[in-house]
Amino acid sequence: MDKKHDAGDVEAAKQAPPRRGGCVRRGLLGCRDFWTGVTVIPTFVMVLIGLLVFGLVMESHILAYLPEVAVLNGIEEEVCSPRVLNMSSIEYHSGHRYYAALKEMDPPKPLTFRGKHTELCKEDKRAKMKYGYCLPISGRKDTPFCTAGDRTDLLSVRSPKSVCYASVLHMLLVEVYEELKASGNTPLITFGSLLGAVRNGSMIPFTEDTDIGVVERIRTRTAVREALWKKGYHMFFLTIWRVCVAPTHPLAARLYDPEMPLAKNYAVPYVDLYKMKKRVDGGWDIQELQGSNGRLVPGDKMEPFSQVTINGMPFDTVHDPDFFLREAYGPNYMTPKQRMTPGVITKDLVKEMFKKLALRAKGGTP
């Protein structure tokens, strides 16, 4: 009898309605599964969207500096836009009004390179390209238009054809000199830069380069190179270290001449950096100098350093500029040598050419 009673109780228990607490628990468990699914799905979707956006941004960043193919008049040509530095993010080493005016200018216009100029978008190849990575600048060297060229002239350039080499060289000279000073180096104005300073306190208008001597060697060269790169300058080595304007420079859109070919050696404005080393005997060895005693200059002609001004700005130089310039250019260094504009042929030049040809025909030497 007891066993039957137990069985009946079990059966009754099976047929009894479920308790309310069990329903609530199952409901909560069901809600948990539901909300877990609701949470996981959007999270998964957001991750996918994030990855997609990141991929598009990276692709756009890469493609912005890689050549594309454009069709113009049925002719395909490569096109690219280089990265251009923002003036407001560049830190300069002085509070000169030029830098203030530079930062107040409108954001630089994007450049477009076509054809062979798309090589200028390849920043990773700049070390091998050397002069080829310099921004193509046509530049003027005529006087009086380019007399006393100053970097402030570049703030109001109307076209690339009106750019003076002297103005670009002044910009290069000042910023490279300042960077060398800030990095613990000892830069000195030498050769052509010193010649212009002594003649009339300005840049020589008809030259392609400006010169800075560095005592001993360029310390922290990698840091100097990187600092100049962040300002829009390309520092490269070709027999000596040199610096030119890079395609990333904030003023590149004003200076760039699309009609110029990729820069060949020495065919753009640039800075030469010469090594100046003090010897044990007190004399100085000046790289590239061809004076009466070769590269050697007496110690008392070098130290203590003096100063000259270029466009009103002071620069350190050798102790005796007159002696140095006589050694470098001869006793008549104050008189500019007459230069012929390329492509210009005068009657006197034609006569001189005929005289030389006639002399050669007779077996003589011109």
HELIX and SHEET records of a PDB file:
HELIX    1   1 ASP A    2  GLN A   15  1                                  14    
HELIX    2   2 ARG A   20  ALA A   64  1                                  45    
HELIX    3   3 MET A   87  SER A   89  5                                   3    
HELIX    4   4 ARG A   97  GLU A  104  1                                   8    
HELIX    5   5 GLY A  115  CYS A  121  5                                   7    
HELIX    6   6 GLU A  123  LYS A  125  5                                   3    
HELIX    7   7 ARG A  126  MET A  129  1                                   4    
HELIX    8   8 LYS A  130  TYR A  133  5                                   4    
HELIX    9   9 ARG A  151  SER A  156  5                                   6    
HELIX   10  10 PRO A  160  SER A  162  5                                   3    
HELIX   11  11 TYR A  165  ALA A  182  1                                  18    
HELIX   12  12 PHE A  191  ASN A  200  1                                  10    
HELIX   13  13 ARG A  221  TRP A  229  1                                   9    
HELIX   14  14 ALA A  252  LEU A  255  1                                   4    
HELIX   15  15 GLY A  299  MET A  302  1                                   4    
HELIX   16  16 PRO A  321  TYR A  329  1                                   9    
HELIX   17  17 LYS A  347  ALA A  361  1                                  15    
SHEET    1   A 3 GLU A  68  LEU A  72  0                                        
SHEET    2   A 3 ILE A  75  CYS A  80 -1                                        
SHEET    3   A 3 PHE A 113  ARG A 114 -1                                        
SHEET    1   B 5 PRO A 187  ILE A 189  0                                        
SHEET    2   B 5 ASP A 209  VAL A 215 -1                                        
SHEET    3   B 5 TYR A 270  LYS A 278  1                                        
SHEET    4   B 5 TRP A 241  VAL A 245 -1                                        
SHEET    5   B 5 TYR A 233  PHE A 237 -1                                        
SHEET    1   C 5 PRO A 187  ILE A 189  0                                        
SHEET    2   C 5 ASP A 209  VAL A 215 -1                                        
SHEET    3   C 5 TYR A 270  LYS A 278  1                                        
SHEET    4   C 5 TRP A 284  ILE A 286 -1                                        
SHEET    5   C 5 LEU A 296  VAL A 297 -1                                        
SHEET    1   D 2 SER A 306  ILE A 310  0                                        
SHEET    2   D 2 MET A 313  THR A 317 -1                                        
END                                                                             
